[in-house]
């Protein structure tokens, strides 16, 4: 049995072909949307960190690092 990369549900793998990481299309699409959202957040926070003076730039840099950590957990 395999486990879904998003919801951790167990599912039977396909008998042949490329192995699946998700139990359904809904989980696959939700994971993809979450990744796109996090990438956009990282870009936005990095841009705000460059544009704002201290102490705000360090706050935005910290938020970007948190979003990047969440993004790396998905991969």
N, CA, C and O atoms as a Tripos MOL2 file, in Angstrom:
@<TRIPOS>MOLECULE
protein
  300   299    75     0     0
PROTEIN
NO_CHARGES

@<TRIPOS>ATOM
      1 N           0.8440   -1.1880    0.0000 N.3       1 UNK1
      2 CA          0.0000    0.0000    0.0000 C.3       1 UNK1
      3 C           0.8870    1.2490    0.0000 C.2       1 UNK1
      4 O           1.9580    1.2760    0.6050 O.2       1 UNK1
      5 N           0.4130    2.2580   -0.6850 N.am      2 UNK2
      6 CA          1.1070    3.5430   -0.7440 C.3       2 UNK2
      7 C           0.3330    4.5550    0.0820 C.2       2 UNK2
      8 O          -0.8490    4.3680    0.3690 O.2       2 UNK2
      9 N           1.0120    5.6280    0.4620 N.am      3 UNK3
     10 CA          0.3570    6.7080    1.1990 C.3       3 UNK3
     11 C           0.3140    7.9550    0.3300 C.2       3 UNK3
     12 O           1.2670    8.2690   -0.3820 O.2       3 UNK3
     13 N          -0.8070    8.6580    0.4030 N.am      4 UNK4
     14 CA         -0.9890    9.8990   -0.3460 C.3       4 UNK4
     15 C          -0.0330   10.9620    0.1960 C.2       4 UNK4
     16 O           0.1390   11.0820    1.4090 O.2       4 UNK4
     17 N           0.5840   11.7270   -0.6960 N.am      5 UNK5
     18 CA          1.5390   12.7610   -0.2970 C.3       5 UNK5
     19 C           0.8550   13.9610    0.3550 C.2       5 UNK5
     20 O           1.5270   14.7810    0.9810 O.2       5 UNK5
     21 N          -0.4660   14.0800    0.2200 N.am      6 UNK6
     22 CA         -1.1650   15.2170    0.8050 C.3       6 UNK6
     23 C          -1.9510   14.8320    2.0530 C.2       6 UNK6
     24 O          -1.7640   15.4300    3.1120 O.2       6 UNK6
     25 N          -2.8320   13.8350    1.9340 N.am      7 UNK7
     26 CA         -3.7410   13.5220    3.0480 C.3       7 UNK7
     27 C          -3.3200   12.2980    3.8530 C.2       7 UNK7
     28 O          -3.9740   11.9570    4.8390 O.2       7 UNK7
     29 N          -2.2390   11.6330    3.4510 N.am      8 UNK8
     30 CA         -1.7040   10.4560    4.1410 C.3       8 UNK8
     31 C          -2.6300    9.2420    4.0930 C.2       8 UNK8
     32 O          -2.4170    8.2820    4.8330 O.2       8 UNK8
     33 N          -3.6540    9.2660    3.2360 N.am      9 UNK9
     34 CA         -4.5400    8.1080    3.1000 C.3       9 UNK9
     35 C          -3.8060    6.9870    2.3700 C.2       9 UNK9
     36 O          -2.9830    7.2360    1.4900 O.2       9 UNK9
     37 N          -4.1160    5.7560    2.7500 N.am     10 UNK10
     38 CA         -3.5180    4.6140    2.0590 C.3      10 UNK10
     39 C          -4.3230    4.3140    0.8020 C.2      10 UNK10
     40 O          -5.5520    4.3930    0.8000 O.2      10 UNK10
     41 N          -3.6090    3.9680   -0.2700 N.am     11 UNK11
     42 CA         -4.2850    3.5780   -1.4970 C.3      11 UNK11
     43 C          -3.4470    2.5380   -2.2150 C.2      11 UNK11
     44 O          -2.2310    2.4620   -2.0430 O.2      11 UNK11
     45 N          -4.1230    1.7420   -3.0190 N.am     12 UNK12
     46 CA         -3.4290    0.6930   -3.7770 C.3      12 UNK12
     47 C          -2.7780    1.3240   -5.0010 C.2      12 UNK12
     48 O          -3.4390    2.0520   -5.7410 O.2      12 UNK12
     49 N          -1.5080    1.0590   -5.2230 N.am     13 UNK13
     50 CA         -0.8420    1.6330   -6.3960 C.3      13 UNK13
     51 C          -1.3620    1.0000   -7.6880 C.2      13 UNK13
     52 O          -1.9070   -0.1030   -7.6770 O.2      13 UNK13
     53 N          -1.1860    1.7030   -8.7820 N.am     14 UNK14
     54 CA         -1.5960    1.1830  -10.0890 C.3      14 UNK14
     55 C          -0.7680   -0.0560  -10.4190 C.2      14 UNK14
     56 O           0.3970   -0.1400  -10.0290 O.2      14 UNK14
     57 N          -1.3500   -1.0140  -11.1280 N.am     15 UNK15
     58 CA         -0.6170   -2.2460  -11.4170 C.3      15 UNK15
     59 C           0.6200   -2.0300  -12.2870 C.2      15 UNK15
     60 O           1.6030   -2.7580  -12.1560 O.2      15 UNK15
     61 N           0.5780   -1.0410  -13.1680 N.am     16 UNK16
     62 CA          1.7580   -0.7650  -13.9830 C.3      16 UNK16
     63 C           1.7800    0.7150  -14.3390 C.2      16 UNK16
     64 O           0.8030    1.4360  -14.1370 O.2      16 UNK16
     65 N           2.8940    1.1430  -14.8610 N.am     17 UNK17
     66 CA          3.0210    2.5480  -15.2200 C.3      17 UNK17
     67 C           3.7230    3.3300  -14.1300 C.2      17 UNK17
     68 O           4.3170    2.7600  -13.2140 O.2      17 UNK17
     69 N           3.6450    4.6280  -14.2420 N.am     18 UNK18
     70 CA          4.3030    5.5150  -13.2920 C.3      18 UNK18
     71 C           3.6230    5.4440  -11.9290 C.2      18 UNK18
     72 O           2.3960    5.5130  -11.8570 O.2      18 UNK18
     73 N           4.3860    5.3100  -10.8500 N.am     19 UNK19
     74 CA          3.7620    5.2480   -9.5210 C.3      19 UNK19
     75 C           3.1010    6.5840   -9.1590 C.2      19 UNK19
     76 O           3.6170    7.6550   -9.4790 O.2      19 UNK19
     77 N           1.9740    6.4960   -8.5010 N.am     20 UNK20
     78 CA          1.2220    7.6820   -8.1080 C.3      20 UNK20
     79 C           1.6120    8.1140   -6.7010 C.2      20 UNK20
     80 O           1.8980    7.2770   -5.8440 O.2      20 UNK20
     81 N           1.6220    9.4230   -6.4670 N.am     21 UNK21
     82 CA          1.9140    9.9530   -5.1360 C.3      21 UNK21
     83 C           0.6480   10.4010   -4.4140 C.2      21 UNK21
     84 O           0.6820   10.6850   -3.2160 O.2      21 UNK21
     85 N          -0.4720   10.4650   -5.1400 N.am     22 UNK22
     86 CA         -1.7080   10.9920   -4.5720 C.3      22 UNK22
     87 C          -2.8410    9.9870   -4.7330 C.2      22 UNK22
     88 O          -2.8710    9.2160   -5.6930 O.2      22 UNK22
     89 N          -3.7730   10.0030   -3.7820 N.am     23 UNK23
     90 CA         -4.8730    9.0400   -3.8070 C.3      23 UNK23
     91 C          -5.9670    9.4510   -4.7880 C.2      23 UNK23
     92 O          -6.7490    8.6060   -5.2230 O.2      23 UNK23
     93 N          -6.0350   10.7340   -5.1440 N.am     24 UNK24
     94 CA         -7.0940   11.1940   -6.0500 C.3      24 UNK24
     95 C          -6.6280   12.4440   -6.7950 C.2      24 UNK24
     96 O          -5.6230   13.0620   -6.4430 O.2      24 UNK24
     97 N          -7.3810   12.7950   -7.8250 N.am     25 UNK25
     98 CA         -7.0930   14.0360   -8.5520 C.3      25 UNK25
     99 C          -7.2910   15.2480   -7.6510 C.2      25 UNK25
    100 O          -6.5860   16.2490   -7.7810 O.2      25 UNK25
    101 N          -8.2520   15.1530   -6.7390 N.am     26 UNK26
    102 CA         -8.5020   16.2720   -5.8310 C.3      26 UNK26
    103 C          -7.2770   16.5630   -4.9710 C.2      26 UNK26
    104 O          -6.9160   17.7250   -4.7890 O.2      26 UNK26
    105 N          -6.6330   15.5270   -4.4420 N.am     27 UNK27
    106 CA         -5.4180   15.7150   -3.6420 C.3      27 UNK27
    107 C          -4.2720   16.2420   -4.5000 C.2      27 UNK27
    108 O          -3.5120   17.1060   -4.0620 O.2      27 UNK27
    109 N          -4.1470   15.7270   -5.7180 N.am     28 UNK28
    110 CA         -3.0840   16.1800   -6.6120 C.3      28 UNK28
    111 C          -3.2510   17.6610   -6.9400 C.2      28 UNK28
    112 O          -2.2810   18.4170   -6.9240 O.2      28 UNK28
    113 N          -4.4870   18.0730   -7.2400 N.am     29 UNK29
    114 CA         -4.7510   19.4740   -7.5670 C.3      29 UNK29
    115 C          -4.5840   20.3740   -6.3470 C.2      29 UNK29
    116 O          -4.0720   21.4870   -6.4690 O.2      29 UNK29
    117 N          -5.0050   19.9110   -5.1770 N.am     30 UNK30
    118 CA         -4.8560   20.7020   -3.9490 C.3      30 UNK30
    119 C          -3.3850   20.9070   -3.6120 C.2      30 UNK30
    120 O          -2.9930   21.9970   -3.1940 O.2      30 UNK30
    121 N          -2.5750   19.8840   -3.7880 N.am     31 UNK31
    122 CA         -1.1350   19.9900   -3.5250 C.3      31 UNK31
    123 C          -0.4840   20.9740   -4.4930 C.2      31 UNK31
    124 O           0.3620   21.7740   -4.0970 O.2      31 UNK31
    125 N          -0.8840   20.9100   -5.7690 N.am     32 UNK32
    126 CA         -0.3390   21.8210   -6.7700 C.3      32 UNK32
    127 C          -0.7380   23.2640   -6.4600 C.2      32 UNK32
    128 O           0.0850   24.1720   -6.5730 O.2      32 UNK32
    129 N          -1.9940   23.4780   -6.0690 N.am     33 UNK33
    130 CA         -2.4520   24.8270   -5.7290 C.3      33 UNK33
    131 C          -1.7170   25.3590   -4.5080 C.2      33 UNK33
    132 O          -1.3550   26.5350   -4.4710 O.2      33 UNK33
    133 N          -1.4910   24.5130   -3.5090 N.am     34 UNK34
    134 CA         -0.7540   24.9210   -2.3040 C.3      34 UNK34
    135 C           0.6760   25.3300   -2.6620 C.2      34 UNK34
    136 O           1.1930   26.3180   -2.1400 O.2      34 UNK34
    137 N           1.3080   24.5670   -3.5510 N.am     35 UNK35
    138 CA          2.6680   24.8990   -3.9740 C.3      35 UNK35
    139 C           2.7000   26.2370   -4.7080 C.2      35 UNK35
    140 O           3.5880   27.0530   -4.4620 O.2      35 UNK35
    141 N           1.7420   26.4720   -5.6070 N.am     36 UNK36
    142 CA          1.6900   27.7510   -6.3280 C.3      36 UNK36
    143 C           1.4640   28.9120   -5.3730 C.2      36 UNK36
    144 O           2.0790   29.9690   -5.5210 O.2      36 UNK36
    145 N           0.5850   28.7240   -4.3940 N.am     37 UNK37
    146 CA          0.3110   29.7720   -3.4100 C.3      37 UNK37
    147 C           1.5590   30.0950   -2.5950 C.2      37 UNK37
    148 O           1.8730   31.2660   -2.3820 O.2      37 UNK37
    149 N           2.2720   29.0660   -2.1360 N.am     38 UNK38
    150 CA          3.4790   29.2930   -1.3360 C.3      38 UNK38
    151 C           4.5790   29.9590   -2.1530 C.2      38 UNK38
    152 O           5.2830   30.8280   -1.6400 O.2      38 UNK38
    153 N           4.7380   29.5650   -3.4180 N.am     39 UNK39
    154 CA          5.7500   30.2130   -4.2650 C.3      39 UNK39
    155 C           5.4430   31.6990   -4.4320 C.2      39 UNK39
    156 O           6.3490   32.5310   -4.3760 O.2      39 UNK39
    157 N           4.1710   32.0320   -4.6360 N.am     40 UNK40
    158 CA          3.7700   33.4340   -4.7680 C.3      40 UNK40
    159 C           4.0290   34.2000   -3.4740 C.2      40 UNK40
    160 O           4.4660   35.3500   -3.5140 O.2      40 UNK40
    161 N           3.7660   33.5750   -2.3270 N.am     41 UNK41
    162 CA          4.0240   34.2220   -1.0400 C.3      41 UNK41
    163 C           5.5060   34.5000   -0.8570 C.2      41 UNK41
    164 O           5.8820   35.5880   -0.4210 O.2      41 UNK41
    165 N           6.3550   33.5300   -1.1840 N.am     42 UNK42
    166 CA          7.8020   33.7080   -1.0320 C.3      42 UNK42
    167 C           8.2660   34.8790   -1.8910 C.2      42 UNK42
    168 O           9.0250   35.7260   -1.4220 O.2      42 UNK42
    169 N           7.8170   34.9370   -3.1430 N.am     43 UNK43
    170 CA          8.2070   36.0350   -4.0310 C.3      43 UNK43
    171 C           7.7290   37.3780   -3.4890 C.2      43 UNK43
    172 O           8.4770   38.3550   -3.4920 O.2      43 UNK43
    173 N           6.4890   37.4240   -3.0280 N.am     44 UNK44
    174 CA          5.9310   38.6790   -2.5040 C.3      44 UNK44
    175 C           6.6850   39.1400   -1.2640 C.2      44 UNK44
    176 O           7.0280   40.3170   -1.1550 O.2      44 UNK44
    177 N           6.9480   38.2310   -0.3280 N.am     45 UNK45
    178 CA          7.6530   38.5990    0.8960 C.3      45 UNK45
    179 C           9.0810   39.0440    0.6030 C.2      45 UNK45
    180 O           9.5730   39.9850    1.2260 O.2      45 UNK45
    181 N           9.7500   38.3800   -0.3370 N.am     46 UNK46
    182 CA         11.1060   38.8020   -0.7000 C.3      46 UNK46
    183 C          11.0980   40.1940   -1.3210 C.2      46 UNK46
    184 O          11.9790   41.0060   -1.0380 O.2      46 UNK46
    185 N          10.1050   40.4740   -2.1700 N.am     47 UNK47
    186 CA          9.9990   41.8050   -2.7750 C.3      47 UNK47
    187 C           9.7380   42.8650   -1.7020 C.2      47 UNK47
    188 O          10.3450   43.9360   -1.7350 O.2      47 UNK47
    189 N           8.8540   42.5840   -0.7660 N.am     48 UNK48
    190 CA          8.5640   43.5390    0.3040 C.3      48 UNK48
    191 C           9.7760   43.7450    1.2100 C.2      48 UNK48
    192 O           9.9940   44.8500    1.7080 O.2      48 UNK48
    193 N          10.5630   42.6980    1.4280 N.am     49 UNK49
    194 CA         11.7700   42.8300    2.2530 C.3      49 UNK49
    195 C          12.7760   43.7520    1.5780 C.2      49 UNK49
    196 O          13.4690   44.5100    2.2570 O.2      49 UNK49
    197 N          12.8690   43.6990    0.2490 N.am     50 UNK50
    198 CA         13.7980   44.5810   -0.4710 C.3      50 UNK50
    199 C          13.3200   46.0250   -0.4680 C.2      50 UNK50
    200 O          14.1390   46.9430   -0.4210 O.2      50 UNK50
    201 N          12.0040   46.2450   -0.5200 N.am     51 UNK51
    202 CA         11.4610   47.5910   -0.6760 C.3      51 UNK51
    203 C          11.3160   48.3600    0.6320 C.2      51 UNK51
    204 O          11.3120   49.5910    0.6160 O.2      51 UNK51
    205 N          11.1970   47.6800    1.7490 N.am     52 UNK52
    206 CA         10.9050   48.3440    3.0200 C.3      52 UNK52
    207 C          12.1600   48.5160    3.8650 C.2      52 UNK52
    208 O          13.0610   47.6770    3.8380 O.2      52 UNK52
    209 N          12.2090   49.6220    4.6210 N.am     53 UNK53
    210 CA         13.3500   49.8370    5.5210 C.3      53 UNK53
    211 C          13.2440   48.9510    6.7590 C.2      53 UNK53
    212 O          12.2110   48.3340    7.0160 O.2      53 UNK53
    213 N          14.3290   48.9020    7.5120 N.am     54 UNK54
    214 CA         14.3120   48.1830    8.7910 C.3      54 UNK54
    215 C          13.3320   48.8910    9.7150 C.2      54 UNK54
    216 O          13.1740   50.1020    9.5660 O.2      54 UNK54
    217 N          12.6810   48.2540   10.6280 N.am     55 UNK55
    218 CA         12.7010   46.8390   10.9810 C.3      55 UNK55
    219 C          11.7750   45.9900   10.1150 C.2      55 UNK55
    220 O          11.7080   44.7740   10.2900 O.2      55 UNK55
    221 N          11.0610   46.6210    9.1790 N.am     56 UNK56
    222 CA         10.0780   45.8720    8.3920 C.3      56 UNK56
    223 C          10.7270   44.8740    7.4390 C.2      56 UNK56
    224 O          10.1650   43.8070    7.1910 O.2      56 UNK56
    225 N          11.9070   45.2040    6.8980 N.am     57 UNK57
    226 CA         12.5300   44.2810    5.9430 C.3      57 UNK57
    227 C          12.8870   42.9570    6.6090 C.2      57 UNK57
    228 O          12.7630   41.9010    5.9880 O.2      57 UNK57
    229 N          13.3270   42.9990    7.8630 N.am     58 UNK58
    230 CA         13.6560   41.7420    8.5420 C.3      58 UNK58
    231 C          12.3880   40.9440    8.8520 C.2      58 UNK58
    232 O          12.4140   39.7130    8.8500 O.2      58 UNK58
    233 N          11.2780   41.6410    9.1170 N.am     59 UNK59
    234 CA         10.0110   40.9510    9.3440 C.3      59 UNK59
    235 C           9.5810   40.2180    8.0670 C.2      59 UNK59
    236 O           9.1970   39.0490    8.1200 O.2      59 UNK59
    237 N           9.6470   40.9110    6.9160 N.am     60 UNK60
    238 CA          9.2670   40.2840    5.6500 C.3      60 UNK60
    239 C          10.2260   39.1560    5.2880 C.2      60 UNK60
    240 O           9.7970   38.1340    4.7530 O.2      60 UNK60
    241 N          11.5060   39.3240    5.5690 N.am     61 UNK61
    242 CA         12.4790   38.2640    5.2910 C.3      61 UNK61
    243 C          12.1830   37.0270    6.1380 C.2      61 UNK61
    244 O          12.3110   35.8970    5.6670 O.2      61 UNK61
    245 N          11.7900   37.2500    7.3850 N.am     62 UNK62
    246 CA         11.4330   36.1360    8.2620 C.3      62 UNK62
    247 C          10.1870   35.4130    7.7430 C.2      62 UNK62
    248 O          10.1320   34.1830    7.7520 O.2      62 UNK62
    249 N           9.1960   36.1730    7.2950 N.am     63 UNK63
    250 CA          7.9830   35.5670    6.7500 C.3      63 UNK63
    251 C           8.2990   34.7950    5.4650 C.2      63 UNK63
    252 O           7.7190   33.7380    5.2200 O.2      63 UNK63
    253 N           9.2160   35.3190    4.6460 N.am     64 UNK64
    254 CA          9.6240   34.6170    3.4250 C.3      64 UNK64
    255 C          10.3210   33.3060    3.7740 C.2      64 UNK64
    256 O          10.1010   32.2900    3.1150 O.2      64 UNK64
    257 N          11.1550   33.3260    4.8040 N.am     65 UNK65
    258 CA         11.8510   32.1050    5.2220 C.3      65 UNK65
    259 C          10.8530   31.0550    5.7200 C.2      65 UNK65
    260 O          11.0100   29.8670    5.4400 O.2      65 UNK65
    261 N           9.8330   31.4920    6.4530 N.am     66 UNK66
    262 CA          8.8020   30.5590    6.9240 C.3      66 UNK66
    263 C           8.0370   29.9400    5.7490 C.2      66 UNK66
    264 O           7.7910   28.7340    5.7260 O.2      66 UNK66
    265 N           7.6640   30.7740    4.7760 N.am     67 UNK67
    266 CA          6.9390   30.2630    3.6120 C.3      67 UNK67
    267 C           7.8290   29.3240    2.7970 C.2      67 UNK67
    268 O           7.3510   28.3220    2.2670 O.2      67 UNK67
    269 N           9.1230   29.6470    2.6980 N.am     68 UNK68
    270 CA         10.0530   28.7800    1.9700 C.3      68 UNK68
    271 C          10.2010   27.4310    2.6750 C.2      68 UNK68
    272 O          10.3090   26.3940    2.0200 O.2      68 UNK68
    273 N          10.2040   27.4460    4.0010 N.am     69 UNK69
    274 CA         10.2850   26.1950    4.7560 C.3      69 UNK69
    275 C           9.0450   25.3360    4.5110 C.2      69 UNK69
    276 O           9.1540   24.1210    4.3440 O.2      69 UNK69
    277 N           7.8610   25.9660    4.4870 N.am     70 UNK70
    278 CA          6.6330   25.2260    4.1910 C.3      70 UNK70
    279 C           6.6760   24.6530    2.7790 C.2      70 UNK70
    280 O           6.2210   23.5350    2.5360 O.2      70 UNK70
    281 N           7.2240   25.4290    1.8550 N.am     71 UNK71
    282 CA          7.3300   24.9700    0.4720 C.3      71 UNK71
    283 C           8.2830   23.7890    0.3510 C.2      71 UNK71
    284 O           8.0270   22.8560   -0.4100 O.2      71 UNK71
    285 N           9.3720   23.8260    1.0910 N.am     72 UNK72
    286 CA         10.3320   22.7200    1.0080 C.3      72 UNK72
    287 C           9.7660   21.4360    1.6330 C.2      72 UNK72
    288 O          10.1820   20.3370    1.2680 O.2      72 UNK72
    289 N           8.8280   21.5680    2.5630 N.am     73 UNK73
    290 CA          8.1810   20.3830    3.1380 C.3      73 UNK73
    291 C           7.3340   19.6570    2.0960 C.2      73 UNK73
    292 O           7.1660   18.4390    2.1650 O.2      73 UNK73
    293 N           6.8000   20.4090    1.1280 N.am     74 UNK74
    294 CA          5.9660   19.8060    0.0950 C.3      74 UNK74
    295 C           6.7840   18.9880   -0.8890 C.2      74 UNK74
    296 O           6.2800   18.0210   -1.4610 O.2      74 UNK74
    297 N           8.0240   19.3580   -1.0910 N.am     75 UNK75
    298 CA          8.8400   18.6790   -2.1130 C.3      75 UNK75
    299 C           9.4200   17.3850   -1.6290 C.2      75 UNK75
    300 O          10.1250   16.7060   -2.3760 O.2      75 UNK75
@<TRIPOS>BOND
     1     1     2 1
     2     2     3 1
     3     3     4 2
     4     3     5 am
     5     5     6 1
     6     6     7 1
     7     7     8 2
     8     7     9 am
     9     9    10 1
    10    10    11 1
    11    11    12 2
    12    11    13 am
    13    13    14 1
    14    14    15 1
    15    15    16 2
    16    15    17 am
    17    17    18 1
    18    18    19 1
    19    19    20 2
    20    19    21 am
    21    21    22 1
    22    22    23 1
    23    23    24 2
    24    23    25 am
    25    25    26 1
    26    26    27 1
    27    27    28 2
    28    27    29 am
    29    29    30 1
    30    30    31 1
    31    31    32 2
    32    31    33 am
    33    33    34 1
    34    34    35 1
    35    35    36 2
    36    35    37 am
    37    37    38 1
    38    38    39 1
    39    39    40 2
    40    39    41 am
    41    41    42 1
    42    42    43 1
    43    43    44 2
    44    43    45 am
    45    45    46 1
    46    46    47 1
    47    47    48 2
    48    47    49 am
    49    49    50 1
    50    50    51 1
    51    51    52 2
    52    51    53 am
    53    53    54 1
    54    54    55 1
    55    55    56 2
    56    55    57 am
    57    57    58 1
    58    58    59 1
    59    59    60 2
    60    59    61 am
    61    61    62 1
    62    62    63 1
    63    63    64 2
    64    63    65 am
    65    65    66 1
    66    66    67 1
    67    67    68 2
    68    67    69 am
    69    69    70 1
    70    70    71 1
    71    71    72 2
    72    71    73 am
    73    73    74 1
    74    74    75 1
    75    75    76 2
    76    75    77 am
    77    77    78 1
    78    78    79 1
    79    79    80 2
    80    79    81 am
    81    81    82 1
    82    82    83 1
    83    83    84 2
    84    83    85 am
    85    85    86 1
    86    86    87 1
    87    87    88 2
    88    87    89 am
    89    89    90 1
    90    90    91 1
    91    91    92 2
    92    91    93 am
    93    93    94 1
    94    94    95 1
    95    95    96 2
    96    95    97 am
    97    97    98 1
    98    98    99 1
    99    99   100 2
   100    99   101 am
   101   101   102 1
   102   102   103 1
   103   103   104 2
   104   103   105 am
   105   105   106 1
   106   106   107 1
   107   107   108 2
   108   107   109 am
   109   109   110 1
   110   110   111 1
   111   111   112 2
   112   111   113 am
   113   113   114 1
   114   114   115 1
   115   115   116 2
   116   115   117 am
   117   117   118 1
   118   118   119 1
   119   119   120 2
   120   119   121 am
   121   121   122 1
   122   122   123 1
   123   123   124 2
   124   123   125 am
   125   125   126 1
   126   126   127 1
   127   127   128 2
   128   127   129 am
   129   129   130 1
   130   130   131 1
   131   131   132 2
   132   131   133 am
   133   133   134 1
   134   134   135 1
   135   135   136 2
   136   135   137 am
   137   137   138 1
   138   138   139 1
   139   139   140 2
   140   139   141 am
   141   141   142 1
   142   142   143 1
   143   143   144 2
   144   143   145 am
   145   145   146 1
   146   146   147 1
   147   147   148 2
   148   147   149 am
   149   149   150 1
   150   150   151 1
   151   151   152 2
   152   151   153 am
   153   153   154 1
   154   154   155 1
   155   155   156 2
   156   155   157 am
   157   157   158 1
   158   158   159 1
   159   159   160 2
   160   159   161 am
   161   161   162 1
   162   162   163 1
   163   163   164 2
   164   163   165 am
   165   165   166 1
   166   166   167 1
   167   167   168 2
   168   167   169 am
   169   169   170 1
   170   170   171 1
   171   171   172 2
   172   171   173 am
   173   173   174 1
   174   174   175 1
   175   175   176 2
   176   175   177 am
   177   177   178 1
   178   178   179 1
   179   179   180 2
   180   179   181 am
   181   181   182 1
   182   182   183 1
   183   183   184 2
   184   183   185 am
   185   185   186 1
   186   186   187 1
   187   187   188 2
   188   187   189 am
   189   189   190 1
   190   190   191 1
   191   191   192 2
   192   191   193 am
   193   193   194 1
   194   194   195 1
   195   195   196 2
   196   195   197 am
   197   197   198 1
   198   198   199 1
   199   199   200 2
   200   199   201 am
   201   201   202 1
   202   202   203 1
   203   203   204 2
   204   203   205 am
   205   205   206 1
   206   206   207 1
   207   207   208 2
   208   207   209 am
   209   209   210 1
   210   210   211 1
   211   211   212 2
   212   211   213 am
   213   213   214 1
   214   214   215 1
   215   215   216 2
   216   215   217 am
   217   217   218 1
   218   218   219 1
   219   219   220 2
   220   219   221 am
   221   221   222 1
   222   222   223 1
   223   223   224 2
   224   223   225 am
   225   225   226 1
   226   226   227 1
   227   227   228 2
   228   227   229 am
   229   229   230 1
   230   230   231 1
   231   231   232 2
   232   231   233 am
   233   233   234 1
   234   234   235 1
   235   235   236 2
   236   235   237 am
   237   237   238 1
   238   238   239 1
   239   239   240 2
   240   239   241 am
   241   241   242 1
   242   242   243 1
   243   243   244 2
   244   243   245 am
   245   245   246 1
   246   246   247 1
   247   247   248 2
   248   247   249 am
   249   249   250 1
   250   250   251 1
   251   251   252 2
   252   251   253 am
   253   253   254 1
   254   254   255 1
   255   255   256 2
   256   255   257 am
   257   257   258 1
   258   258   259 1
   259   259   260 2
   260   259   261 am
   261   261   262 1
   262   262   263 1
   263   263   264 2
   264   263   265 am
   265   265   266 1
   266   266   267 1
   267   267   268 2
   268   267   269 am
   269   269   270 1
   270   270   271 1
   271   271   272 2
   272   271   273 am
   273   273   274 1
   274   274   275 1
   275   275   276 2
   276   275   277 am
   277   277   278 1
   278   278   279 1
   279   279   280 2
   280   279   281 am
   281   281   282 1
   282   282   283 1
   283   283   284 2
   284   283   285 am
   285   285   286 1
   286   286   287 1
   287   287   288 2
   288   287   289 am
   289   289   290 1
   290   290   291 1
   291   291   292 2
   292   291   293 am
   293   293   294 1
   294   294   295 1
   295   295   296 2
   296   295   297 am
   297   297   298 1
   298   298   299 1
   299   299   300 2
@<TRIPOS>SUBSTRUCTURE
     1 UNK1         2 RESIDUE 1 A UNK
     2 UNK2         6 RESIDUE 1 A UNK
     3 UNK3        10 RESIDUE 1 A UNK
     4 UNK4        14 RESIDUE 1 A UNK
     5 UNK5        18 RESIDUE 1 A UNK
     6 UNK6        22 RESIDUE 1 A UNK
     7 UNK7        26 RESIDUE 1 A UNK
     8 UNK8        30 RESIDUE 1 A UNK
     9 UNK9        34 RESIDUE 1 A UNK
    10 UNK10       38 RESIDUE 1 A UNK
    11 UNK11       42 RESIDUE 1 A UNK
    12 UNK12       46 RESIDUE 1 A UNK
    13 UNK13       50 RESIDUE 1 A UNK
    14 UNK14       54 RESIDUE 1 A UNK
    15 UNK15       58 RESIDUE 1 A UNK
    16 UNK16       62 RESIDUE 1 A UNK
    17 UNK17       66 RESIDUE 1 A UNK
    18 UNK18       70 RESIDUE 1 A UNK
    19 UNK19       74 RESIDUE 1 A UNK
    20 UNK20       78 RESIDUE 1 A UNK
    21 UNK21       82 RESIDUE 1 A UNK
    22 UNK22       86 RESIDUE 1 A UNK
    23 UNK23       90 RESIDUE 1 A UNK
    24 UNK24       94 RESIDUE 1 A UNK
    25 UNK25       98 RESIDUE 1 A UNK
    26 UNK26      102 RESIDUE 1 A UNK
    27 UNK27      106 RESIDUE 1 A UNK
    28 UNK28      110 RESIDUE 1 A UNK
    29 UNK29      114 RESIDUE 1 A UNK
    30 UNK30      118 RESIDUE 1 A UNK
    31 UNK31      122 RESIDUE 1 A UNK
    32 UNK32      126 RESIDUE 1 A UNK
    33 UNK33      130 RESIDUE 1 A UNK
    34 UNK34      134 RESIDUE 1 A UNK
    35 UNK35      138 RESIDUE 1 A UNK
    36 UNK36      142 RESIDUE 1 A UNK
    37 UNK37      146 RESIDUE 1 A UNK
    38 UNK38      150 RESIDUE 1 A UNK
    39 UNK39      154 RESIDUE 1 A UNK
    40 UNK40      158 RESIDUE 1 A UNK
    41 UNK41      162 RESIDUE 1 A UNK
    42 UNK42      166 RESIDUE 1 A UNK
    43 UNK43      170 RESIDUE 1 A UNK
    44 UNK44      174 RESIDUE 1 A UNK
    45 UNK45      178 RESIDUE 1 A UNK
    46 UNK46      182 RESIDUE 1 A UNK
    47 UNK47      186 RESIDUE 1 A UNK
    48 UNK48      190 RESIDUE 1 A UNK
    49 UNK49      194 RESIDUE 1 A UNK
    50 UNK50      198 RESIDUE 1 A UNK
    51 UNK51      202 RESIDUE 1 A UNK
    52 UNK52      206 RESIDUE 1 A UNK
    53 UNK53      210 RESIDUE 1 A UNK
    54 UNK54      214 RESIDUE 1 A UNK
    55 UNK55      218 RESIDUE 1 A UNK
    56 UNK56      222 RESIDUE 1 A UNK
    57 UNK57      226 RESIDUE 1 A UNK
    58 UNK58      230 RESIDUE 1 A UNK
    59 UNK59      234 RESIDUE 1 A UNK
    60 UNK60      238 RESIDUE 1 A UNK
    61 UNK61      242 RESIDUE 1 A UNK
    62 UNK62      246 RESIDUE 1 A UNK
    63 UNK63      250 RESIDUE 1 A UNK
    64 UNK64      254 RESIDUE 1 A UNK
    65 UNK65      258 RESIDUE 1 A UNK
    66 UNK66      262 RESIDUE 1 A UNK
    67 UNK67      266 RESIDUE 1 A UNK
    68 UNK68      270 RESIDUE 1 A UNK
    69 UNK69      274 RESIDUE 1 A UNK
    70 UNK70      278 RESIDUE 1 A UNK
    71 UNK71      282 RESIDUE 1 A UNK
    72 UNK72      286 RESIDUE 1 A UNK
    73 UNK73      290 RESIDUE 1 A UNK
    74 UNK74      294 RESIDUE 1 A UNK
    75 UNK75      298 RESIDUE 1 A UNK
